[in-house]
C-alpha cells in the first residue's frame, strides 16, 4: 500500500504512515480487527511522533479518537463476555461441574462488564511512554495491582461479599489507576508539562 500523502510505501496494517506520520487507516477498523494492544501501540507511536514535532493539537484529537475506539471495542467485548460467560466457562470446565461454571461465570461477568477500565489503562500506558514519562506506567501499574491486592484482602473478609470481593478488586484497581492517570494528564497538560 502507498500513502496517499507522501506516496511512499507503507504497511497496510498501520494506522499512520511511518514516513510522514499521517493517518492512512481509520483507528476504529484496527481496534475491531486486532484489539486493544495493537490500537494502543499505534496510538503510542502517533502520540510520540506528534509530541516530537510539538503538535499538541493533533495529540488531543488523537486521544479523542482513541478513547472512542477503545470504548467501542471494550463495549463489544464486554457484551460478548457478559452474555456468553457460561459458554466460555464450559470451554474450560466439564459441563457436569455446574457450580464451577456458575462461579466462573460470575467472575467473567464482573470483570467483563468493566473492560473499558483496562482499555483506558492501556491507553494511559501508551500515552505516557510516548511523551517520555515511562515512570507513570510503573506508577499506574502499582496503583492497579496494589489496590487489587489490598481490596481483595479487605473485601473478601466481608461475609456479604466473600470471594466476589477478589473479582471486584480487579476492575476497581483499573478504575483507580485510570483516575490517577487522567488527573495527572489534566494537571500536566494545564501546566504545559505535556
C-alpha positions, 0 to 999 in steps of 0.5 A: 500500500502507498500513502496517499500523502507522501506516496511512499510505501507503507504497511497496510496494517498501520494506522499512520504512515511511518514516513510522514506520520499521517493517518492512512487507516481509520483507528476504529477498523484496527481496534475491531480487527486486532484489539486493544494492544495493537490500537494502543501501540499505534496510538503510542507511536502517533502520540510520540511522533506528534509530541516530537514535532510539538503538535499538541493539537493533533495529540488531543484529537488523537486521544479523542479518537482513541478513547472512542475506539477503545470504548467501542471495542471494550463495549463489544467485548464486554457484551460478548463476555457478559452474555456468553460467560457460561459458554466460555466457562464450559470451554474450560470446565466439564459441563457436569461441574455446574457450580464451577461454571456458575462461579466462573461465570460470575467472575467473567461477568464482573470483570467483563462488564468493566473492560473499558477500565483496562482499555483506558489503562492501556491507553494511559500506558501508551500515552505516557511512554510516548511523551517520555514519562515511562515512570507513570506506567510503573506508577499506574501499574502499582496503583492497579495491582496494589489496590487489587491486592489490598481490596481483595484482602479487605473485601473478601473478609466481608461475609456479604461479599466473600470471594466476589470481593477478589473479582471486584478488586480487579476492575476497581484497581483499573478504575483507580489507576485510570483516575490517577492517570487522567488527573495527572494528564489534566494537571500536566497538560494545564501546566504545559508539562505535556 
